[in-house]
């Protein structure tokens, strides 16, 4: 990151010595092999790792048992799948939002610790506890 470009990466390419030369590359994507990505600290995720994760709503109380008895009422409910992640603007404070495709339409879900209880990108799973009324408030087409 460059101190003159907060929140943005600055790339230098061989053969592109000036800004006008670099303008020729505008709108291209920079792709890195997965094994060359930086390691993120705990609790931080790449957007590409979140997209496609299945979102489950945790119901009932968490248990310390490794294999608790499970009834259909206590089973996690599939909410949907993450389609995208939206971030607040540079001049606006806020929590990123997961755009979740559900059977009832789009659900915008804050990517906050008290809502997203567990994120397991290896298993492609996000466990959430939805605040009362959020499911109906943020969906379209219901």
C-alpha positions as CSV (number, residue, x, y, z in Angstrom):
1,X,0.0,0.0,0.0
2,X,1.1,3.5,-0.8
3,X,0.7,6.3,1.7
4,X,-0.5,8.6,-1.2
5,X,-3.2,6.0,-2.2
6,X,-4.7,4.8,1.1
7,X,-6.5,1.5,0.8
8,X,-5.2,0.9,-2.7
9,X,-2.3,-1.1,-4.1
10,X,0.1,0.5,-6.4
11,X,1.8,-1.8,-9.0
12,X,4.8,-1.2,-11.1
13,X,5.2,-3.2,-14.3
14,X,8.3,-3.7,-16.4
15,X,8.0,-1.7,-19.6
16,X,5.5,0.8,-18.2
17,X,7.6,3.7,-16.9
18,X,5.0,6.5,-16.9
19,X,1.4,7.0,-15.8
20,X,0.4,7.4,-19.5
21,X,2.0,4.0,-20.3
22,X,0.2,2.4,-17.3
23,X,-3.1,3.9,-18.4
24,X,-3.1,1.2,-21.2
25,X,-3.6,-1.4,-18.5
26,X,-6.6,0.3,-17.0
27,X,-9.6,-2.2,-16.4
28,X,-7.3,-5.3,-16.5
29,X,-7.4,-7.6,-13.6
30,X,-4.3,-8.6,-11.6
31,X,-4.4,-12.3,-10.8
32,X,-2.1,-14.1,-8.4
33,X,-1.9,-17.9,-7.9
34,X,-3.6,-18.9,-4.7
35,X,-0.3,-20.1,-3.2
36,X,1.2,-16.6,-3.7
37,X,-1.5,-14.8,-1.8
38,X,-0.5,-13.2,1.5
39,X,-1.5,-15.0,4.7
40,X,-4.3,-13.1,6.4
41,X,-4.6,-12.8,10.2
42,X,-7.3,-14.7,12.0
43,X,-10.8,-13.2,11.4
44,X,-9.8,-11.6,8.0
45,X,-10.9,-13.2,4.7
46,X,-10.5,-12.7,1.0
47,X,-13.7,-11.8,-0.7
48,X,-13.2,-14.7,-3.1
49,X,-13.1,-17.1,-0.2
50,X,-16.5,-15.9,1.1
51,X,-18.3,-15.9,-2.3
52,X,-20.1,-19.2,-2.7
53,X,-20.1,-20.1,1.0
54,X,-23.4,-21.6,2.3
55,X,-24.9,-19.5,5.1
56,X,-26.6,-21.5,7.9
57,X,-28.7,-19.9,10.7
58,X,-27.9,-21.4,14.1
59,X,-30.9,-22.0,16.2
60,X,-31.1,-22.9,19.8
61,X,-28.2,-22.7,22.3
62,X,-24.7,-23.8,21.6
63,X,-23.6,-26.9,23.4
64,X,-20.3,-28.2,24.8
65,X,-21.1,-31.7,23.7
66,X,-19.1,-32.9,20.8
67,X,-22.1,-34.8,19.3
68,X,-25.3,-33.3,20.7
69,X,-28.7,-34.8,20.1
70,X,-30.3,-33.0,17.2
71,X,-34.0,-32.6,16.4
72,X,-35.3,-31.0,13.3
73,X,-36.2,-27.9,15.3
74,X,-32.6,-27.4,16.5
75,X,-30.9,-28.2,13.1
76,X,-29.3,-25.3,11.4
77,X,-31.4,-23.8,8.6
78,X,-29.8,-23.1,5.2
79,X,-30.3,-19.4,4.6
80,X,-28.6,-19.2,1.2
81,X,-25.3,-18.7,-0.5
82,X,-23.0,-15.6,-0.5
83,X,-23.1,-14.0,-3.9
84,X,-20.9,-10.9,-3.1
85,X,-19.5,-8.7,-0.4
86,X,-20.1,-5.0,-0.2
87,X,-17.9,-2.6,1.6
88,X,-18.7,0.9,3.0
89,X,-17.1,3.8,1.0
90,X,-13.8,5.3,2.0
91,X,-15.5,8.3,3.7
92,X,-18.1,6.2,5.4
93,X,-17.7,4.0,8.5
94,X,-19.5,0.7,8.6
95,X,-19.5,-3.0,8.5
96,X,-19.1,-4.9,5.2
97,X,-22.3,-6.7,4.0
98,X,-22.7,-10.2,2.7
99,X,-25.1,-10.3,-0.2
100,X,-26.8,-13.7,0.3
101,X,-29.0,-15.3,-2.3
102,X,-32.0,-16.9,-0.5
103,X,-35.1,-18.7,-1.8
104,X,-37.0,-15.5,-0.9
105,X,-34.6,-13.1,-2.6
106,X,-31.6,-11.2,-1.6
107,X,-30.5,-10.8,2.0
108,X,-27.9,-8.2,3.1
109,X,-26.2,-9.6,6.1
110,X,-23.7,-7.6,8.2
111,X,-20.3,-9.3,8.4
112,X,-20.1,-8.7,12.1
113,X,-18.8,-11.1,14.8
114,X,-22.1,-11.0,16.8
115,X,-24.0,-12.1,13.6
116,X,-21.5,-14.3,11.8
117,X,-20.6,-16.6,14.6
118,X,-18.3,-18.9,12.7
119,X,-16.7,-18.6,9.2
120,X,-15.0,-21.8,7.9
121,X,-13.8,-21.0,4.3
122,X,-12.3,-24.5,4.0
123,X,-15.7,-26.0,4.5
124,X,-17.4,-23.2,2.5
125,X,-19.7,-22.5,5.5
126,X,-20.8,-19.5,7.5
127,X,-22.9,-19.9,10.7
128,X,-25.0,-16.9,11.6
129,X,-27.4,-15.8,14.3
130,X,-29.9,-13.5,12.6
131,X,-31.2,-10.6,14.7
132,X,-35.0,-10.8,15.0
133,X,-36.7,-9.3,11.9
134,X,-33.5,-9.1,9.8
135,X,-34.5,-11.9,7.5
136,X,-37.7,-10.3,6.5
137,X,-36.4,-6.7,6.5
138,X,-33.5,-7.1,4.0
139,X,-35.1,-9.5,1.5
140,X,-36.7,-8.5,-1.7
141,X,-39.6,-10.3,-3.3
142,X,-41.2,-11.5,-0.1
